[in-house]
Amino acid sequence: MMQRFFVALTLFMLSGAALAIPPYLYGDKVSGENIQAVASAVEGKLKGAGFKVIGKYFPRKLPGYGVIIATDEKILAEIGDLGGNTILGAGVRVGVKSDGTVSYMNPNYWYRAYFRNHFANAESPVKALQTRLSSALGEGEGFGGDESAKSLANYRYMIGMERLETSKSKLAEYDSYGEAVKTVRDNLAKGLGKTSKVYEVSMPDKKIAVFGVAMNDEEQGDGLWIKKIVMEESIAGLPYEIYVVNGEVHSPYGRFRIALAFPDVGMGQFMRISSLPNEIHEIMAALAGVAHTTP
């Protein structure tokens, strides 16, 4: 009887482990003399596999690390059909390191979080993207934490923290989609909040758009806070996003977005950046044309 119990327990634990989904996957290492050379080699692989490269990001104060952002036509088509905040999944992020290390966002993880209840119907293009990425970049072990498929569908780090659709994500509302997009685009061009644009994906016919935002502040920028929580290896979690749906401007709230990108960070590590969610909210609010909107 006891033996059967331990066998059942072991099977249950192994089953749970099999269902765990990591946010990132390692690719094959590439050669290069520096981070720019490594990024160029990876960019060539992506383009050769039919991806469109739309941006590159090398965070200040984080030498030797970078992110390449690409798009996939089938995923964009799915996002266009679903609309709303699924636009957050438009950019396919690939991390690079000066030693040749390549990593990339795991589609099975990120699109479960962004497509949520629609994931089952969108699983085919997600799997196809996974196959294309692994073919282009290689597929090594997963890393960065793990979450169950069930938890990703309505993700939050812990009880009391925000989810994707928290009211705190809404920053501003305009009379039209065009006005909202122009506001964000113009403010990024001005560098408000010490930011700059990494990439943009806009679908005017669907009235949705997303911008990747580089946070360049010398004291609070991306490179610095990533080092504070010791998550440099998970560089493919950057950049942060601001997005438009119809006439509304949103940005995922920090306690959701940071936790989703770095789920294996302990509470002690999070406390090192406890003020960051509100600081990011203020920066994104400025880009949305609003000031002093701490929730």
Buried (B, 14 or more C-beta within 10 A) or exposed (E): EEEEEEEEEEEEEEEEEEEBBBBBBBBBBBEBEEBBBBBBBBBEBBEEBEBBBBBBBBBBBBEBBBBBBBBBEBBBEBBBEBBBBBBBBBBBBBBBBBEBBBBBBBBBBBBBBBBBEBBEEBBEBBEBBBEBBBEBBBBBEBBBBBBEEEBBBEBBBEEEBBBBBBEBBBBBBBEEBEBBBBBBBEBBEEEBBBBBBBBBBBBEEBBBBBBBBBBBBEEBBBBBBBBEBEBBBBBBBBBBBBBBBBBBBBBBBBBBBBBBBBBBBEEEBBEBBEEBBBBBBBBBBBBBBBEEBEE
